[in-house]
Structures are given as C-alpha cells and as structure tokens.
Amino acid sequence: MAKPTSKCKKCKIPKLIVFIGIISFLSFAAWSTVRIVRSIQFNINCSAYMQRASEANTIELARENLRRAITCAEDWNLTEGTVSVFIENPVNDIFFWYNNMVEVYQVLEELPEDVTPLEQSNVLIKLRESLRGNRDGTTSLVYPQGISVYPQNKALFWWAAISVIGMLPLSIWGIIALDKMEKAKAASNSKKK
C-alpha cells in the first residue's frame, strides 16, 4: 500500500507554522508581562516620588520625596547611559535626567530653614519646572521613555521584534485559510442555487 506523501507534506507545514506562531505569541505575552511589571515597579518606586515632589507645598515634603526618587534611581543604576536602541537622542539621556534631579535636590538641601515664603515658593516652582515638561500639550513628568527596563532596552527590543516576526507566518496562513474557507462557502452556496 502506497503512502500519500503530498498530504503529509501539506499537513506538516501548517503544524510547523502553528507551532512557531504559538511559541512566538507566548514569547510576546512574556515580553509584555516583563514590560508591564517593570513599568509598574518604576512608577511605584521612582516616578511616584518625583510626582509627589513636584506637587509638594513645602520644602520638607519636596526634599523627602525627591530624595526617595534619587535613591531609587541609584539603586536601579539609573545614573548614566541612554535608553535609545538605535539613534541616540538627547531626550533619552539618563545622565541628564539623573543629574537634573540631583541638582534640584541640592538646592532644596542648601535652602536655609528661615527662608521666606516667597523664596520657598520660587524654589518649589523651580522644582516643578525641573521635574515636569510639556508633552503633547499636557504637563507630565520628564524622564527618558523606556527607562523602566534599562539597561535591557536593546534585548527587549529584539525579543519583541523576533516574537512579532515569528507570529507573521501564522497570521498570513490564517488569513489565507479564512479566505479559502470564504471562497469555498461562496462556491457551495452558488451550487445550491
């Protein structure tokens, strides 16, 4: 009895495509989880304190919260480097962001205790201007995008890229299979009439 070789070859290719697609999808889901968790950790441990420092109404509150943000940056080794993957953009410079926070903190530390309310107000305004910026018409904290996953930015970029590329054959195969099903359904409906 002869073995049907053409059917087996056709069966293996879609199974391989499905296998690669599922593995790539799971890989992309894992990548997404890593990005989300690191972003939440950065927001809780660092940017939340930057936000509180920028909104503080007293020098003491601003100093304490900014110190915690700086400590987080130092603990995570966010004191130099760039979050850029390909093109080094000044917006992505971690050294500038970190030193900006340190400089403002030193101003808060050197402020005498008998400071006038006007001087205190001016320092708090300078602090707000240093920590916040205007992005897309809204005022928000200024820090390099992608800093929450530094120094793994490049590895995470390639992880996502490979995962997406791995899902493409399954997506294309799925579109072609759906198209064939629609054509077969249309042909069977026309035969019934």
ROPA-727496 format. One line per 8 residues: for each residue x, y, z of C-alpha. Coordinates in steps of 0.02 Angstrom, whole numbers, m for minus. Layout:
X Y Z | ... $
END
This chain:
0 0 0 | 73 168 m54 | 89 309 71 | 12 476 23 | 163 591 27 | 83 752 m36 | m47 757 103 | 85 730 238 $
192 873 173 | 42 988 172 | m2 936 350 | 173 967 420 | 192 1143 354 | 36 1215 438 | 78 1122 600 | 252 1197 598 $
180 1369 562 | 54 1349 702 | 189 1288 822 | 305 1435 782 | 159 1555 792 | 103 1492 963 | 281 1496 1032 | 303 1672 963 $
136 1727 1038 | 184 1657 1208 | 353 1742 1194 | 268 1907 1153 | 150 1884 1301 | 300 1855 1414 | 385 2011 1342 | 227 2112 1375 $
221 2049 1554 | 403 2097 1585 | 373 2272 1515 | 214 2298 1617 | 290 2234 1780 | 448 2340 1760 | 343 2493 1717 | 236 2470 1872 $
390 2445 1980 | 469 2604 1911 | 308 2702 1938 | 290 2642 2118 | 473 2660 2168 | 530 2813 2071 | 410 2915 1966 | 275 2919 2101 $
400 3006 2215 | 450 3125 2076 | 266 3166 2054 | 243 3195 2241 | 399 3304 2248 | 336 3410 2104 | 167 3432 2190 | 235 3466 2365 $
185 3627 2451 | 330 3629 2573 | 517 3614 2552 | 521 3470 2677 | 396 3365 2579 | 481 3403 2414 | 652 3360 2484 | 596 3194 2560 $
505 3134 2403 | 642 3189 2284 | 771 3100 2393 | 671 2939 2377 | 662 2958 2188 | 850 2986 2179 | 882 2836 2293 | 777 2728 2177 $
873 2790 2025 | 1038 2748 2111 | 977 2577 2170 | 923 2534 1992 | 1087 2605 1919 | 991 2740 1825 | 1130 2868 1837 | 1207 2864 1663 $
1181 2791 1491 | 1043 2805 1363 | 882 2710 1335 | 898 2727 1146 | 903 2568 1044 | 967 2638 878 | 979 2828 871 | 1048 2916 1023 $
926 3057 1058 | 961 3185 1196 | 785 3154 1263 | 841 2977 1307 | 994 3030 1407 | 985 2956 1582 | 1136 3056 1644 | 1047 3221 1611 $
885 3163 1693 | 976 3097 1848 | 1090 3249 1868 | 941 3365 1847 | 857 3283 1997 | 1018 3287 2099 | 1046 3473 2062 | 869 3518 2115 $
888 3412 2271 | 1049 3504 2317 | 957 3670 2301 | 825 3604 2421 | 959 3542 2542 | 1055 3707 2542 | 900 3810 2575 | 909 3890 2748 $
771 3849 2872 | 723 4032 2894 | 682 4051 2709 | 544 4175 2667 | 380 4111 2596 | 420 4197 2430 | 590 4110 2416 | 510 3944 2464 $
378 3969 2330 | 510 4011 2199 | 612 3855 2241 | 456 3744 2230 | 414 3822 2061 | 591 3786 2000 | 572 3607 2063 | 408 3585 1967 $
485 3656 1809 | 635 3539 1826 | 533 3380 1851 | 390 3416 1733 | 380 3457 1549 | 254 3485 1413 | 225 3330 1306 | 89 3325 1175 $
2 3476 1251 | m5 3406 1428 | 110 3433 1575 | 188 3272 1639 | 344 3207 1724 | 501 3211 1619 | 606 3054 1612 | 676 2951 1469 $
544 2838 1393 | 593 2658 1418 | 694 2694 1575 | 596 2565 1673 | 681 2423 1576 | 855 2500 1567 | 985 2425 1534 | 891 2286 1443 $
814 2403 1312 | 904 2327 1163 | 875 2147 1218 | 690 2183 1247 | 676 2268 1077 | 746 2116 989 | 639 1999 1095 | 482 2091 1038 $
539 2102 857 | 578 1916 845 | 413 1872 929 | 313 1980 808 | 407 1913 658 | 375 1736 721 | 188 1770 728 | 181 1835 548 $
178 1666 458 | 35 1605 567 | m60 1767 536 | m32 1757 348 | m77 1572 345 | m234 1610 448 | m288 1748 327 | m260 1634 177 $
m354 1491 262 | m501 1607 304 | m503 1671 126 | m507 1492 58 | m649 1449 178 | m748 1601 122 | m722 1557 m61 | m772 1376 m29 $
m927 1433 65 | m974 1552 m77 | m946 1414 m206 | m1054 1291 m108 | m1192 1422 m89 | m1190 1456 m276 | m1202 1267 m315 | m1355 1253 m201 $
m1445 1386 m301 $
END
